[in-house]
């Protein structure tokens, strides 16, 4: 006879739960929407390295860095749940749909790349 308690205690529940979590979370990967032939990549972070002819002081370097950081055109997409770009996934999933629900998703939740 099948019992939930015996199923959970046997350890099979944990294995099945982990497999389901891995399969469901892997479907949220946004890299599959990027066109590799065009060289599209997901921007993770912007870094700024200053190379000067003469040595700059810490205050001059920090003020120059903060001033130049405002000129970044691209900003990385935010991550939800610490690891996944779910807002970006919603944008790719609903960008060509015209239903009211898709419009609401694009307006409230989705984030363009």
Backbone torsions as a table, in degrees:
resi	resn	phi	psi	omega
1	UNK	NA	141.2	-178.1
2	UNK	-85.9	132.2	178.6
3	UNK	-133.3	137.3	180.0
4	UNK	-64.7	-39.7	-178.9
5	UNK	-63.9	-43.9	179.9
6	UNK	-67.3	-33.6	178.5
7	UNK	-66.4	-42.8	179.3
8	UNK	-68.8	-41.8	-178.9
9	UNK	-69.6	-26.7	-177.4
10	UNK	-71.4	-15.4	179.5
11	UNK	94.0	-10.6	178.9
12	UNK	-66.8	-32.4	179.8
13	UNK	-61.0	-44.4	-179.8
14	UNK	-63.0	-42.8	179.9
15	UNK	-65.2	-45.8	179.9
16	UNK	-65.3	-40.4	178.8
17	UNK	-62.7	-43.8	179.3
18	UNK	-64.6	-42.9	178.6
19	UNK	-62.9	-43.0	178.0
20	UNK	-64.3	-40.2	178.9
21	UNK	-64.8	-42.5	-180.0
22	UNK	-64.5	-45.1	-179.5
23	UNK	-66.5	-39.3	-178.9
24	UNK	-73.2	-36.1	-179.8
25	UNK	-77.1	-27.2	178.6
26	UNK	-71.6	-21.4	178.0
27	UNK	-74.6	-12.4	178.3
28	UNK	-88.4	6.2	-178.9
29	UNK	-68.4	125.1	-177.4
30	UNK	-88.8	-10.0	179.9
31	UNK	-63.9	-24.6	179.8
32	UNK	-70.1	-17.5	178.6
33	UNK	-87.6	-13.2	-177.7
34	UNK	-80.8	142.6	179.6
35	UNK	-88.5	104.0	-177.0
36	UNK	-68.0	-30.2	-179.7
37	UNK	-66.9	-33.3	177.8
38	UNK	-83.1	-6.3	179.6
39	UNK	83.1	21.7	179.2
40	UNK	-71.9	137.6	177.0
41	UNK	-138.1	161.1	178.4
42	UNK	-88.2	122.5	-180.0
43	UNK	-75.7	122.5	-178.2
44	UNK	-96.2	-48.1	177.6
45	UNK	-159.2	158.7	174.9
46	UNK	-103.7	135.3	175.4
47	UNK	-125.9	152.1	-178.2
48	UNK	-128.6	121.8	176.8
49	UNK	-115.3	127.0	-177.6
50	UNK	-102.8	122.0	175.0
51	UNK	-114.4	118.6	-177.6
52	UNK	-120.8	153.5	178.3
53	UNK	-68.4	-37.8	176.5
54	UNK	-118.2	157.3	-175.6
55	UNK	-68.2	131.3	178.9
56	UNK	-99.1	149.1	174.8
57	UNK	-75.3	167.3	-178.6
58	UNK	-62.7	-42.6	-178.4
59	UNK	-67.2	-39.5	178.9
60	UNK	-67.6	-39.9	-179.7
61	UNK	-67.2	-41.4	-179.3
62	UNK	-69.5	-39.0	178.7
63	UNK	-68.6	-37.5	177.0
64	UNK	-66.6	-40.9	178.2
65	UNK	-62.9	-44.8	-179.3
66	UNK	-67.9	-34.3	178.2
67	UNK	-69.9	-41.3	-179.4
68	UNK	-74.3	-26.2	-179.4
69	UNK	-64.7	-22.4	178.5
70	UNK	-73.5	-13.6	-178.3
71	UNK	-91.1	-0.3	177.3
72	UNK	-61.6	128.0	178.6
73	UNK	-83.5	-40.9	-176.6
74	UNK	-98.9	141.4	176.0
75	UNK	-122.0	139.4	178.4
76	UNK	-66.2	146.8	176.8
77	UNK	-72.5	146.5	-179.9
78	UNK	-73.0	152.4	177.4
79	UNK	-107.0	137.1	171.3
80	UNK	-105.0	154.0	-179.1
81	UNK	56.5	30.5	173.5
82	UNK	68.5	-28.1	-173.2
83	UNK	-122.1	-22.8	-167.4
84	UNK	-114.1	142.6	177.1
85	UNK	-90.5	70.4	-175.0
86	UNK	-70.2	-34.0	178.1
87	UNK	-64.2	-40.3	177.5
88	UNK	-68.2	-38.1	177.1
89	UNK	-61.1	-44.0	177.5
90	UNK	-61.5	-38.1	179.8
91	UNK	-63.3	-46.9	178.9
92	UNK	-65.7	-36.7	-176.2
93	UNK	-71.4	-36.5	-172.1
94	UNK	-114.1	10.3	-174.0
95	UNK	-68.3	-29.1	-177.8
96	UNK	-103.8	7.3	-178.7
97	UNK	-95.0	149.2	-174.5
98	UNK	-113.7	3.7	-178.6
99	UNK	-69.4	163.6	179.2
100	UNK	-64.0	-37.7	178.5
101	UNK	-63.9	-43.4	179.3
102	UNK	-64.4	-39.2	177.5
103	UNK	-64.5	-40.0	178.1
104	UNK	-64.5	-44.0	178.3
105	UNK	-59.3	-46.4	-178.4
106	UNK	-65.7	-31.9	-178.7
107	UNK	-80.7	-40.0	-171.6
108	UNK	-98.7	-37.2	-169.9
109	UNK	-112.1	-45.9	-172.2
110	UNK	-67.1	154.5	179.1
111	UNK	-135.7	123.7	-178.2
112	UNK	-68.0	151.0	179.6
113	UNK	-69.4	NA	NA
